[in-house]
Amino acid sequence: MYQGFVKVATATPKVVVADVASNVKEIITMMKKAAAEDVKVTVFPELCITGYSCGELFFQQSLLTAAEKGLKQIVNASAKLDGLFFVGMPLTVNQKLYNVAVAVSEGEILGIVPKSYLPNYGEFYEARYFTPAGDEMELAEGIEHRFGGSVTIARELIFQAEQMPDLCIGVEICEDLWVPNPPSNELARNGATVIVNLSASDAITGKAQYRRNLVTSQSARLNCAYLYASAGNGESTMDVVYCGHSIIAENGRVLAESPQFYEGLTITEIDVERLMMERRRKNTFTMASEWYTEFSIKRPIGAIHLTRKVNPMPFVPSDPATRKERCEEIFEIQARGLVKRLEHTHCKTAVIGISGGLDSTLALLVTARAYDILGMDRSGILAVTMPGFGTTDRTYDNAVSMVKCVGATLKEVSIVKAVRQHFADIGQDESVHDVTYENCQARERTQILMDFANKENGMVIGTGDMSELALGWATYNGDHMSMYGVNVSIPKTLVRHLVSYYAEDLAQEALKAVLLDVLDTPVSPELLPPEDGKISQKTEDIVGPYELHDFVLYYVLRFGFSPKKIYRLAIAAFRGTYDGKTILKWMKTFYRRFFSQQFKRSCLPDGPKVGTVSVSPRGDLRMPSDASAAVWQKELEEIESAAKVWFDEVEESEE
């Protein structure tokens, strides 16, 4: 098993209705093309050996005999190919005619799955010709001599790869998906991680979107990959047109999709390991009490070239329209969480430390919305700017302007005098810019905010984001502490998009100008003196790019992927932006800090969860503060020890 990736394909051949020889030739050609592309699982459309739209010709013995001969040719051709192929055909068994999917590999028929639900409406009269699958699995007596051995026919078949045990394939045929209780429900409950669907779906206005929704929602419900192959060019157009619309979805997301009226292969990679991780996380995904019959397939599955798109910002929707909708939803979740907390505590004042940086900006905007929802005057928001040794004019001016634009109450308290007194009290040399020098400032600011909250019958609103918490980039009992953290589950990459969304879609011109300048300001805690009036302490120069850390964080917490797999995904996602050595460097930083800084996350204040990933010690990340990182560090060292070979092979394979 190579990190769970398997290359799969749907195939839509050009058929000639009732011309078996022509269809078989086309099918074998596409099988060879799929094998040449290193595809391991290929699914063809329903009844593709004869054509779906044969109608009364399905009652002709000549056609049925030709179909069986054609299947034998396909089986023989598979002996020289590396792959598992599913083809559709009409098949007589025990004096009954079935619409079946035949699993073929290495010159053998592994099993035959009949269609369970037969449409009998509109232009589809399958129930006139075919018998639906029964509840009992049967050994197809009477056809051994036709195929050179006994063959099992049942809808309850799961095909399992010996070299990748989690790759378990179940089959359903077209209408089976469109019924209230599809066979794939039970197949998934019995272990199928991949469902293939041999289909013949017509082109009707609006049906493509419905079909897409059906496939993606089923893959989401079952935490599976779903391969939907549809008949197309060449089928009869006497009453309807067949569109060849094929879809490959994984856990609710379309990985690859053909255009309508398409002919050819649609290829991508599915991630079986990711699917298994999803199922392990959900105790609501229950396995059935009895396993269905399994068939093993021997497939050498190794390193493959990834063609599937890997989003470098998994927390941020890539589609602009979806991103805008998501940003609005997140703002509302954050604000509603704060509304409840303000109502419960009867606080009259929300106290926020405002620095002119991204995080405090987002917290202020969220708090303003919460006040609007409650019908409270925004002047009840006490925004405190606390200039210190590292404060620059740019961030100070932005902080002041922002507070005025929002309509909050501004309070300025310089921390310089108090921190110098504290330095004297503890014997800290002000010229030594060490961690004590920095943390004294952070804790002084937190003390001011807490005391203002007591004085004004208020609560301190936390501004720290999830990326900082994952890295432990927060001063313990300093900016790490608050009374409610509205940004606690927002990663830094998403913080930027939320502020950008507010600036472009919600802000008045004056506030918009300030927000855009905040977005253009380097991320910094501003705890070290500026150089020539500009920020000298840039966070991403110290701990690494947040886009890389957020990428790793997502796959560590959401799926529990190994460092090697995350590294490979990062190579694909950040191609042209970061090289392999840079990615590995910051991954090592991430894992080191992630494990060593858990003690800060173990005592986090409350805050709203907005997505599928959170670092709350009460929810998603119940992790020991003293857990060892040895297993993960060893894997990172293995990457580094084989650096030249690993970097070169992976980077070249992704080009």
Buried (B, 14 or more C-beta within 10 A) or exposed (E): BBBBBBBBBBBBBBBBBBBBEBBBBBBBEBBBBBBEBBBBBBBBBBBBBBBBBBBEBBEEEEBBEBBBBBBBBBBEBBEEBBBBBBBBBBBBBEEEBBBBBBBBBBEBBBBBBBBBBBBEEEEBBBEEBBBBBBEEBEEBEEBEEBBEEEBBBBBBBBBBBEBBBBBBBBBBBBBBBBEEEBBBBBBBBBBBBBBBBBBBBBBEEEBBEEBBEBBBEBBBBBBBBBBBBBBBBBBBEEEBBBBBBBBBBBBBEBBBBBEBBBBBBBBBBBBBBBBBBBBEBEEEBEEEEEEBEBBEBEBEBEEBBBBBEBEBBBBBBEEEEEBBEBBBEBBBBBBBBBBEBBEEEEBEBBBBBBBBBBBBBBBBBBBBBBBEBBEBEBEBBBBBBBBBBBBBEBBBEBBBBBBBBBEBBBBBBEBBEBBBEBBEEEEBEEEEBEEBBBBBBBBBBBBBBBEBBEEBEBBBBBBBBBBBBBBBBBBBBBBBBBBBBBBBBBBBBBBBBBBBBBBEEBBEEEBBBBBBBBBEBBBBBBBBEBEEEEBBBEBBEEBBBBBBBBBBBBBBBBBBBBBBBBBBBBBBBBBEEBBBEBBBBBBBBBBBBBBBBBEBBBEBBBBBBBBEBBBBBEEBBEBEBEEEBEEBBEBBEEBBEEEEEBBEEBBEBBE
